[in-house]
């Protein structure tokens, strides 16, 4: 199998003499390839069967960047693509190694042979390196986070990307949200993409280089997301896109830096990237559960990953190691903050409430949700409850006191503050807006003392769905499935 080569080096255009730059004493040689084809090593280059389609391709020795025998193929990297020759068609391992050594001898015999030999040795060392595992580690982390997302109450809300909360300075959401996923299918798609592309990246750039690319892609995805009107954003696809950006950048701008075994035929790579771009531009082609693609995040991750890959050089080793360490540190610190807020949520909630009250007016539901969190958290502080009361009153005013759920939050806060008469008056307004709803009537019984103060009835949405109301769930969804209704978009 081969990539397309430049027209000037096709078989028809190869010079008859072909002596310019030829290795001294290079004897032409032929190797059988299957029953009806062969590979011919000439004076200045070699001819091999073209894939896909019929015909041959001519590759000059001066354009060969690496040659390696793999378990199933002889991989020949060039400045213009990748040539893959099936070992079975060559007759097995021995003929494949014989051809590889013959190609190497001709390449090393060219002017500048010592430099070419040194490059091959460097790429051989990368080829012999331990099996890549950085992408597998990152995917394993996303799996653990997904499990926590299902098992730990509040984990999702403590980590999810929401612009109003980011505007309040909750920086950790930029990193933590990239490890969240909407459902198993979302996780599986991102995991497969990251595993495949990340393994190829690590074979070329090493462990530190791969972490550097992942960190840059994550940063680029989140930065570019600012240009998209995303109400919620989650998923590892920005990093996966960064890995593909790195592969494309290496393939077209630094092919001599990649072992032949770490390259993908250009046509396949371009088709995959073009397909993803088409789906980002035309999301209606996707099934409904997968149609909320974060095009800006993919673009930002792709561009940042490509740029980061081109920065991975021996001369920039310190920068790469520092960037990789920073990516790990930021991710660890982000989940450290999430864990702290889960185990001791009140300081974070109180700080968020103060910041929200001091800033510009935000979405009414964000005000309402935060007020409810404070009021229903175990042992809220008086200062936090006073702030929650202000938030709930603002939310009620912004909704014209016409939303029973918002009024219920206000009543809950008043009750937590010991202002029972006000709580009863407000819940009466909610009952008038939702007559016959037993939840609000049970809340009134609780506020009246007919029901224990700590015996809070189950809200209607919680009775129908296992996911919180602000996650846009619909009745009947199994745990872990996040439905994406219009107007409450979660982008992945």
C-alpha positions as CSV (number, residue, x, y, z in Angstrom):
1,X,0.0,0.0,0.0
2,X,1.3,3.5,-0.8
3,X,0.3,7.1,-0.6
4,X,0.2,9.2,-3.7
5,X,3.6,10.6,-4.6
6,X,4.4,13.9,-6.4
7,X,3.8,13.7,-10.2
8,X,7.5,14.4,-10.9
9,X,8.4,11.1,-9.3
10,X,5.8,8.8,-10.9
11,X,7.1,5.9,-12.9
12,X,6.4,7.6,-16.2
13,X,8.4,10.6,-15.2
14,X,11.4,8.8,-13.7
15,X,14.5,9.6,-15.8
16,X,15.8,6.7,-17.9
17,X,19.4,7.3,-16.7
18,X,18.4,8.1,-13.2
19,X,22.0,8.4,-12.2
20,X,21.8,11.8,-10.4
21,X,22.4,11.3,-6.7
22,X,22.5,7.5,-7.1
23,X,24.4,5.4,-4.6
24,X,27.8,4.3,-5.8
25,X,27.9,0.7,-7.0
26,X,24.1,0.4,-6.5
27,X,23.2,-2.8,-8.3
28,X,19.6,-2.9,-9.5
29,X,17.6,-5.6,-7.7
30,X,14.1,-7.0,-7.9
31,X,11.9,-8.5,-5.3
32,X,8.8,-10.5,-6.0
33,X,5.5,-9.1,-4.6
34,X,2.7,-11.6,-4.9
35,X,2.2,-13.6,-8.0
36,X,2.1,-10.8,-10.6
37,X,4.1,-7.9,-9.2
38,X,7.5,-6.9,-8.1
39,X,9.6,-4.2,-6.4
40,X,12.5,-2.9,-8.4
41,X,15.4,-1.1,-6.8
42,X,17.0,1.0,-9.4
43,X,19.9,3.4,-9.4
44,X,18.2,6.5,-7.9
45,X,15.0,5.0,-6.4
46,X,12.6,2.1,-6.2
47,X,9.4,1.2,-7.9
48,X,6.6,-0.6,-6.0
49,X,2.9,-1.4,-6.5
50,X,0.6,1.5,-6.0
51,X,-2.3,1.4,-3.5
52,X,-5.2,1.9,-4.0
53,X,-5.6,1.1,-7.6
54,X,-3.3,-0.4,-10.2
55,X,0.0,0.7,-11.4
56,X,3.3,1.6,-9.7
57,X,4.8,4.4,-7.7
58,X,8.4,5.6,-8.0
59,X,10.2,6.9,-4.8
60,X,13.6,8.4,-4.9
61,X,16.1,7.2,-2.3
62,X,16.7,10.8,-1.3
63,X,13.1,11.1,-0.2
64,X,13.1,8.0,2.1
65,X,12.9,9.0,5.7
66,X,12.7,5.6,7.5
67,X,12.3,1.9,6.8
68,X,11.1,-0.6,9.3
69,X,9.8,-4.2,9.2
70,X,6.6,-4.5,11.2
71,X,4.7,-7.7,12.0
72,X,2.5,-7.5,9.0
73,X,4.2,-5.1,6.7
74,X,7.3,-3.4,5.5
75,X,6.8,0.3,6.3
76,X,8.7,2.8,4.2
77,X,8.4,6.5,5.3
78,X,9.0,9.2,2.7
79,X,8.9,12.9,2.5
80,X,5.6,12.6,0.6
81,X,3.8,9.8,2.4
82,X,4.0,6.2,3.5
83,X,4.5,3.1,1.5
84,X,3.2,-0.1,3.1
85,X,4.2,-3.5,1.6
86,X,2.5,-6.6,2.8
87,X,5.0,-9.1,4.3
88,X,3.0,-12.0,3.1
89,X,3.1,-10.7,-0.5
90,X,6.9,-10.3,-0.1
91,X,7.2,-13.9,0.9
92,X,7.6,-13.6,4.7
93,X,9.9,-12.0,7.2
94,X,13.2,-12.9,5.7
95,X,12.5,-11.3,2.2
96,X,11.0,-8.3,4.0
97,X,14.2,-7.8,6.0
98,X,16.4,-8.3,3.0
99,X,14.5,-5.6,1.1
100,X,14.6,-3.3,4.1
101,X,18.4,-3.7,4.4
102,X,18.8,-3.1,0.6
103,X,16.8,0.1,0.8
104,X,18.7,1.3,3.9
105,X,22.1,0.6,2.1
106,X,21.0,2.7,-0.9
107,X,19.8,5.6,1.3
108,X,22.9,5.6,3.4
109,X,25.1,5.6,0.3
110,X,23.7,8.9,-0.9
111,X,25.6,12.2,-0.2
112,X,25.1,13.1,3.5
113,X,24.8,9.4,4.3
114,X,26.1,9.8,7.9
115,X,23.3,12.3,8.7
116,X,20.7,9.9,7.2
117,X,22.1,7.0,9.1
118,X,22.0,9.0,12.3
119,X,18.3,9.9,11.6
120,X,17.4,6.3,11.0
121,X,19.2,5.3,14.2
122,X,17.2,7.9,16.1
123,X,13.9,6.7,14.6
124,X,14.9,3.1,15.2
125,X,15.3,4.0,18.9
126,X,11.8,5.5,18.9
127,X,10.5,2.4,17.2
128,X,12.1,0.1,19.9
129,X,10.7,2.2,22.7
130,X,8.2,0.7,25.1
131,X,4.6,0.3,24.0
132,X,2.8,3.7,24.1
133,X,0.5,4.1,27.1
134,X,-0.1,7.8,27.7
135,X,-3.4,7.9,25.7
136,X,-4.5,4.7,27.4
137,X,-3.8,6.3,30.8
138,X,-5.9,9.4,29.8
139,X,-8.7,7.2,28.7
140,X,-8.6,5.3,31.9
141,X,-8.9,8.5,33.8
142,X,-12.0,9.5,31.8
143,X,-13.5,6.1,32.7
144,X,-12.9,6.6,36.4
145,X,-14.3,10.1,36.2
146,X,-17.4,8.8,34.4
147,X,-17.9,6.2,37.2
148,X,-17.6,9.0,39.8
149,X,-20.1,11.1,37.7
150,X,-22.7,8.3,38.2
151,X,-21.9,7.3,41.8
152,X,-21.0,10.6,43.6
153,X,-23.9,13.0,44.1
154,X,-23.0,16.5,42.9
155,X,-19.8,15.4,41.1
156,X,-21.2,16.4,37.7
157,X,-22.3,19.8,38.8
158,X,-19.1,20.5,40.6
159,X,-17.0,19.9,37.4
160,X,-19.2,20.8,34.4
161,X,-18.3,23.7,32.1
162,X,-21.0,26.4,32.5
163,X,-20.1,29.9,31.3
164,X,-21.9,31.8,34.2
165,X,-19.8,29.8,36.7
166,X,-16.6,30.2,34.8
167,X,-17.3,34.0,34.8
168,X,-17.3,33.8,38.6
169,X,-13.7,32.5,38.5
170,X,-14.3,28.8,38.8
171,X,-11.3,28.0,36.6
172,X,-11.1,24.3,37.5
173,X,-14.1,23.6,35.3
174,X,-12.1,24.2,32.1
175,X,-10.0,21.1,32.8
176,X,-12.4,18.9,34.8
177,X,-15.2,19.1,32.3
178,X,-13.1,17.5,29.6
179,X,-13.1,14.2,31.5
180,X,-16.9,14.2,31.9
181,X,-19.1,12.4,29.3
182,X,-22.8,12.5,28.5
183,X,-23.4,8.8,28.2
184,X,-21.4,5.5,27.5
185,X,-21.6,6.0,23.7
186,X,-20.1,9.5,24.0
187,X,-17.3,8.1,26.2
188,X,-16.7,5.1,23.8
189,X,-16.3,7.3,20.7
190,X,-13.9,9.7,22.4
191,X,-11.9,6.8,24.0
192,X,-11.5,5.0,20.7
193,X,-10.4,8.2,18.8
194,X,-7.9,9.2,21.6
195,X,-6.5,5.7,21.9
196,X,-5.8,5.3,18.2
197,X,-4.5,8.7,17.5
198,X,-2.7,9.1,20.8
199,X,-0.7,5.9,20.3
200,X,0.6,7.1,16.9
201,X,1.5,10.5,18.4
202,X,3.4,8.9,21.3
203,X,5.5,6.7,18.9
204,X,6.6,9.9,17.2
205,X,6.8,12.4,20.1
206,X,7.4,10.2,23.2
207,X,5.6,10.4,26.5
208,X,6.4,14.0,27.5
209,X,5.6,15.1,23.9
210,X,2.2,13.4,24.0
211,X,1.2,14.9,27.3
212,X,2.4,18.3,26.0
213,X,0.1,17.9,22.9
214,X,-2.8,16.7,25.1
215,X,-2.4,19.7,27.4
216,X,-2.2,22.2,24.6
217,X,-5.2,20.6,22.8
218,X,-7.3,20.8,26.0
219,X,-6.3,24.4,26.5
220,X,-7.0,25.2,22.8
221,X,-10.4,23.5,22.9
222,X,-11.5,25.4,25.9
223,X,-10.2,28.7,24.6
224,X,-12.0,28.3,21.3
225,X,-15.2,27.3,23.0
226,X,-15.6,30.9,24.0
227,X,-16.6,31.6,20.5
228,X,-19.4,29.1,20.6
229,X,-22.7,29.7,22.4
230,X,-22.5,26.6,24.6
231,X,-24.6,26.5,27.7
232,X,-22.8,23.4,28.8
233,X,-19.7,21.6,27.4
234,X,-18.2,18.3,28.3
235,X,-16.1,15.5,26.8
236,X,-12.6,14.5,25.7
237,X,-13.1,15.1,22.0
238,X,-11.0,18.3,22.1
239,X,-7.9,16.3,23.1
240,X,-8.7,13.6,20.6
241,X,-8.9,16.2,17.9
242,X,-5.6,17.6,19.1
243,X,-4.0,14.2,18.6
244,X,-5.3,14.1,15.0
245,X,-4.0,17.6,14.5
246,X,-0.6,16.5,15.7
247,X,-0.6,13.5,13.3
248,X,-1.5,15.8,10.4
249,X,1.1,18.4,11.3
250,X,3.8,15.7,11.6
251,X,2.8,14.1,8.4
252,X,2.9,17.2,6.3
253,X,5.5,19.4,8.0
254,X,7.9,17.0,9.8
255,X,7.6,13.5,8.3
256,X,11.3,12.9,8.8
257,X,10.7,13.1,12.6
258,X,8.3,10.1,12.7
259,X,9.2,6.4,12.5
260,X,7.5,4.7,9.6
261,X,5.5,2.6,12.0
262,X,4.1,5.8,13.6
263,X,2.6,7.2,10.4
264,X,-0.8,6.7,8.8
265,X,-1.3,6.9,5.0
266,X,-2.1,10.5,4.2
267,X,-5.3,9.7,2.3
268,X,-6.8,7.9,5.3
269,X,-5.7,10.7,7.7
270,X,-7.1,13.4,5.5
271,X,-10.4,11.6,5.1
272,X,-10.8,11.1,8.8
273,X,-10.1,14.8,9.6
274,X,-12.4,15.9,6.7
275,X,-15.2,13.7,7.9
276,X,-15.0,15.1,11.4
277,X,-15.0,18.7,10.0
278,X,-18.1,17.9,7.9
279,X,-19.9,16.5,10.9
280,X,-19.0,19.6,12.9
281,X,-20.4,21.8,10.1
282,X,-23.4,19.6,9.4
283,X,-24.5,18.2,12.8
284,X,-27.9,17.3,11.4
285,X,-26.2,14.3,9.7
286,X,-25.7,12.7,13.1
287,X,-28.3,10.9,15.2
288,X,-30.0,13.1,17.7
289,X,-28.1,11.8,20.7
290,X,-24.8,12.7,19.0
291,X,-25.8,15.8,17.2
292,X,-24.5,18.3,19.8
293,X,-21.0,18.5,18.6
294,X,-18.7,21.2,19.9
295,X,-17.3,22.4,16.6
296,X,-15.3,25.3,18.1
297,X,-13.8,23.0,20.7
298,X,-12.7,20.5,18.1
299,X,-11.2,23.2,15.9
300,X,-9.3,24.7,18.9
301,X,-8.0,21.4,20.1
302,X,-7.0,20.4,16.5
303,X,-5.1,23.6,15.9
304,X,-3.4,23.6,19.3
305,X,-2.4,20.0,19.0
306,X,-0.9,20.6,15.6
307,X,1.1,23.5,16.8
308,X,2.3,21.7,19.9
309,X,3.5,18.8,17.9
310,X,5.7,21.0,15.8
311,X,7.2,22.5,18.9
312,X,8.4,19.1,20.2
313,X,12.1,19.2,19.3
314,X,15.3,18.3,21.2
315,X,16.1,22.0,21.3
316,X,12.8,22.7,23.0
317,X,13.0,19.7,25.4
318,X,12.7,21.9,28.5
319,X,9.6,23.7,27.2
320,X,7.9,20.3,26.3
321,X,8.6,18.8,29.7
322,X,7.4,22.0,31.5
323,X,4.3,22.0,29.4
324,X,3.6,18.3,30.1
325,X,4.1,18.8,33.8
326,X,1.8,21.8,33.7
327,X,-0.9,19.8,32.0
328,X,-0.7,17.1,34.7
329,X,-0.6,19.6,37.5
330,X,-3.6,21.7,36.3
331,X,-5.7,18.5,35.8
332,X,-4.8,17.2,39.3
333,X,-5.4,20.6,40.9
334,X,-8.8,20.8,39.1
335,X,-10.0,17.5,40.5
336,X,-8.5,18.5,43.9
337,X,-10.8,21.5,44.0
338,X,-13.8,19.4,42.8
339,X,-13.1,16.9,45.6
340,X,-12.7,19.6,48.2
341,X,-16.0,21.2,47.2
342,X,-17.8,17.9,47.4
343,X,-16.5,17.0,50.9
344,X,-16.9,20.5,52.2
345,X,-19.2,22.4,49.8
346,X,-20.2,25.3,51.9
347,X,-17.1,27.5,51.6
348,X,-17.2,27.2,47.8
349,X,-21.0,27.8,47.6
350,X,-20.7,30.9,49.9
351,X,-17.9,32.3,47.8
352,X,-19.8,31.7,44.6
353,X,-22.9,33.4,46.1
354,X,-20.9,36.5,47.1
355,X,-19.2,36.7,43.7
356,X,-22.5,36.2,41.9
357,X,-24.2,38.9,44.0
358,X,-21.4,41.4,43.3
359,X,-21.3,40.8,39.6
360,X,-23.7,41.6,36.8
361,X,-27.1,39.9,36.8
362,X,-26.9,36.3,35.5
363,X,-29.3,33.7,34.3
364,X,-32.3,33.3,36.7
365,X,-31.9,29.5,36.8
366,X,-28.2,29.8,37.9
367,X,-29.3,32.1,40.7
368,X,-32.1,29.6,41.6
369,X,-29.9,26.5,41.5
370,X,-27.2,28.1,43.7
371,X,-29.8,29.2,46.3
372,X,-31.3,25.7,46.4
373,X,-27.9,24.1,46.8
374,X,-27.1,26.3,49.7
375,X,-30.5,25.8,51.4
376,X,-30.4,22.1,51.1
377,X,-26.7,21.5,51.9
378,X,-26.1,20.0,55.3
379,X,-25.4,22.7,58.0
380,X,-25.4,25.8,55.8
381,X,-24.0,28.9,57.6
382,X,-26.2,31.9,58.4
383,X,-24.1,34.1,56.0
384,X,-24.5,31.6,53.2
385,X,-28.3,31.4,53.8
386,X,-28.6,35.2,53.7
387,X,-26.8,35.2,50.4
388,X,-29.0,32.4,49.2
389,X,-32.1,34.5,50.1
390,X,-30.8,37.4,48.0
391,X,-30.1,35.0,45.1
392,X,-33.6,33.4,45.3
393,X,-35.3,36.8,45.6
394,X,-33.4,38.0,42.4
395,X,-34.4,34.8,40.6
396,X,-38.1,35.3,41.6
397,X,-38.0,38.9,40.4
398,X,-36.3,38.0,37.1
399,X,-39.0,35.3,36.4
400,X,-41.9,37.6,37.5
401,X,-42.7,35.3,40.4
402,X,-44.4,33.1,37.8
403,X,-42.2,29.9,38.1
404,X,-43.3,27.6,41.0
405,X,-39.9,25.9,41.1
406,X,-38.2,29.3,41.7
407,X,-40.8,30.2,44.4
408,X,-40.2,26.8,46.0
409,X,-36.5,27.6,46.3
410,X,-37.3,31.0,47.9
411,X,-39.6,29.4,50.3
412,X,-37.0,26.7,51.2
413,X,-34.4,29.4,51.9
414,X,-36.8,31.3,54.1
415,X,-37.7,28.2,56.0
416,X,-34.0,27.4,56.5
417,X,-33.5,30.9,57.9
418,X,-36.4,30.4,60.4
419,X,-38.7,32.7,58.5
420,X,-41.6,30.3,58.5
421,X,-44.5,32.7,57.9
422,X,-42.7,34.1,54.8
423,X,-41.9,30.5,53.6
424,X,-45.6,29.6,53.9
425,X,-46.7,32.7,52.0
426,X,-44.3,32.0,49.1
427,X,-45.2,28.3,48.9
428,X,-48.9,29.3,48.7
429,X,-48.0,31.3,45.6
430,X,-46.3,28.2,44.1
431,X,-49.4,26.1,44.9
432,X,-51.6,28.6,43.1
433,X,-49.4,28.4,40.0
434,X,-49.4,24.6,40.1
435,X,-52.7,23.5,41.5
436,X,-53.0,19.8,42.3
437,X,-49.2,19.3,42.6
438,X,-48.8,17.3,45.7
439,X,-45.1,18.3,46.1
440,X,-45.8,21.9,46.9
441,X,-48.7,20.9,49.2
442,X,-46.3,18.6,51.1
443,X,-43.8,21.5,51.3
444,X,-46.6,23.6,52.9
445,X,-47.3,20.8,55.4
446,X,-43.6,20.7,56.2
447,X,-43.4,24.4,56.8
448,X,-46.6,24.3,58.9
449,X,-45.0,21.7,61.2
450,X,-47.4,18.9,60.0
451,X,-44.4,17.1,58.5
452,X,-40.9,16.9,60.1
453,X,-38.6,19.7,59.1
454,X,-35.9,17.4,57.8
455,X,-38.5,15.3,55.9
456,X,-38.3,17.2,52.6
457,X,-40.6,15.7,49.9
458,X,-39.1,14.5,46.7
459,X,-39.4,17.2,44.0
460,X,-41.5,16.1,40.9
461,X,-38.6,16.0,38.5
462,X,-36.6,13.8,40.9
463,X,-39.6,11.5,41.0
464,X,-39.5,11.1,37.2
465,X,-35.8,11.3,36.4
466,X,-32.6,10.2,38.1
467,X,-30.7,13.3,36.9
468,X,-30.9,16.9,38.4
469,X,-33.5,19.3,36.8
470,X,-30.8,21.6,35.5
471,X,-29.1,18.8,33.5
472,X,-32.0,18.7,31.1
473,X,-33.2,15.2,31.7
474,X,-36.4,13.7,30.6
475,X,-38.5,11.0,32.3
476,X,-37.5,7.4,31.7
477,X,-33.8,7.9,31.1
478,X,-31.5,5.3,32.7
479,X,-28.8,6.5,35.1
480,X,-25.9,8.2,33.3
481,X,-27.9,9.1,30.2
482,X,-28.2,12.9,29.7
483,X,-30.9,13.9,27.3
484,X,-30.4,17.1,25.3
485,X,-33.6,19.0,24.9
486,X,-33.8,22.2,22.8
487,X,-33.0,25.3,24.9
488,X,-31.0,23.4,27.5
489,X,-28.1,22.3,25.3
490,X,-25.2,20.2,26.5
491,X,-22.5,20.2,23.9
492,X,-20.0,17.3,23.6
